[in-house]
């Protein structure tokens, strides 16, 4: 489902990327578990509700913010 990508989601996802703990950024389930570990409720909820295209769009925005190189399929 297409859900809104908020600034908070992008910021929290960038923090997850910056942590270096997410080995495969395209693994949305791993992102959800880390979001829960970090206490990022909005990001965890987003990952559950978003479709793959929406998650990848948020991931691209977060990678730009975190200045991370994230290869996307």
C-alpha positions in Angstrom: 0.0 0.0 0.0 1.2 3.5 -0.8 1.7 5.4 2.5 3.1 8.8 3.2 6.8 9.1 3.5 7.2 11.6 6.4 10.4 13.5 7.3 10.5 11.5 10.5 10.5 8.3 8.6 13.4 9.5 6.3 15.3 10.8 9.3 14.9 7.6 11.3 15.8 5.4 8.3 18.9 7.6 7.8 19.9 7.0 11.4 19.5 3.2 10.9 21.7 3.4 7.8 24.3 5.5 9.7 24.4 2.9 12.4 26.0 0.4 10.1 23.8 -2.4 11.6 21.6 -2.9 8.6 23.6 -5.2 6.3 21.1 -5.2 3.5 19.2 -1.9 3.3 16.7 -3.4 0.9 15.8 -6.0 3.5 12.7 -4.2 4.8 12.2 -6.8 7.6 15.7 -6.1 8.9 15.0 -2.4 8.8 11.8 -3.0 10.8 13.6 -5.0 13.5 16.3 -2.3 13.8 13.6 0.4 13.9 12.0 -1.4 16.9 15.4 -1.9 18.6 16.1 1.9 18.2 12.6 2.8 19.4 11.7 4.3 16.1 8.0 3.5 16.2 7.0 5.6 13.2 9.6 3.9 11.0 8.6 0.4 12.2 5.0 1.2 11.4 5.9 2.6 8.0 7.9 -0.5 7.1 4.9 -2.7 7.9 2.4 -0.6 6.0 4.4 0.5 2.9 4.7 -1.4 -0.3 8.1 -2.2 -1.7 8.2 0.8 -4.1 7.3 3.2 -1.3 9.9 1.6 1.0 12.6 1.9 -1.7 11.7 5.6 -2.3 12.1 6.3 1.5 15.3 4.3 1.4 16.7 6.4 -1.4 15.8 9.6 0.4 17.4 8.3 3.6 20.5 7.2 1.8 20.8 10.8 0.4 20.4 12.2 3.8 22.9 9.8 5.4 25.3 10.2 2.5 25.2 6.4 2.1 25.7 4.3 -1.0 22.7 2.0 -1.1 22.3 -0.1 -4.3 18.7 -0.6 -5.1 17.2 -3.3 -7.3 
